[in-house]
Amino acid sequence: MNRLRSTEGRNMAGYRKILWPLLLMVVLAAVGLAAKASEVTRAGVRLNEDVASVRADGMTFLAKAATMAASSTVGVSLALLIPALL
């Protein structure tokens, strides 16, 4: 019989639990770095100017909150990834 012991196969599940958050942090860091590119910044400014007349104050608050959350997430991601790579 080819039976697995109760401890076999658990390591792979542990790697998957760690892999997805790390992959998400890498994607967020890549998006954050891409957002600093001049083309993306210019497109963002143009879009902001286009929708400024129809944007409500509540939406402005939500957009600022999302920007702050994204920038802190990218900072934390880089703070965790850079030492891990070294």
C-alpha positions in Angstrom: 0.0 0.0 0.0 1.1 3.5 -0.8 -0.3 5.4 2.2 0.9 8.8 3.2 1.8 9.5 6.7 -0.3 12.1 8.5 2.6 14.7 8.2 3.3 14.1 4.5 1.9 16.6 2.1 1.4 19.3 4.7 4.5 21.2 3.7 3.2 21.9 0.2 0.0 23.4 1.6 2.1 25.6 3.8 4.1 26.8 0.8 0.9 27.7 -1.0 -0.4 29.7 2.0 2.8 31.7 1.9 3.1 31.9 -1.8 -0.2 33.8 -2.6 0.4 36.7 -0.2 4.0 37.0 -1.4 2.7 37.0 -5.0 0.1 39.6 -4.1 2.8 41.8 -2.6 5.0 41.5 -5.7 2.1 42.5 -7.9 1.2 45.5 -5.7 4.9 46.6 -5.7 5.0 46.3 -9.5 1.8 48.4 -9.8 3.2 51.0 -7.4 6.4 51.2 -9.3 4.5 51.5 -12.6 2.4 54.3 -11.2 5.6 56.3 -10.8 6.3 56.1 -14.5 5.9 59.4 -16.3 3.4 58.1 -18.9 1.2 56.6 -16.3 1.4 59.8 -14.2 0.5 61.9 -17.2 -2.5 59.7 -18.0 -3.6 59.9 -14.4 -3.4 63.7 -14.4 -5.4 63.9 -17.6 -8.0 61.5 -16.3 -8.3 63.5 -13.1 -8.8 66.7 -15.0 -11.5 65.1 -17.1 -13.5 63.9 -14.2 -13.0 66.8 -11.9 -16.2 68.5 -12.9 -18.4 65.5 -12.2 -16.6 64.1 -9.1 -18.4 64.4 -5.8 -16.6 65.2 -2.5 -17.2 61.7 -1.2 -15.5 60.2 -4.2 -12.5 62.4 -3.8 -12.2 61.3 -0.2 -12.4 57.6 -1.2 -9.9 58.1 -4.0 -7.4 59.7 -1.5 -8.0 56.9 1.0 -7.3 54.3 -1.7 -4.2 56.1 -2.8 -2.9 56.3 0.8 -3.7 52.6 1.3 -2.0 51.6 -1.9 1.2 53.6 -1.2 1.5 52.1 2.3 0.9 48.6 1.0 3.7 49.1 -1.6 6.0 50.4 1.1 5.3 47.5 3.4 5.8 45.1 0.4 9.1 46.5 -0.5 10.2 46.6 3.2 9.5 42.8 3.3 10.8 41.9 -0.1 14.1 43.7 -0.2 15.5 42.1 2.9 14.2 38.7 1.8 16.0 39.1 -1.5 19.3 40.1 0.3 
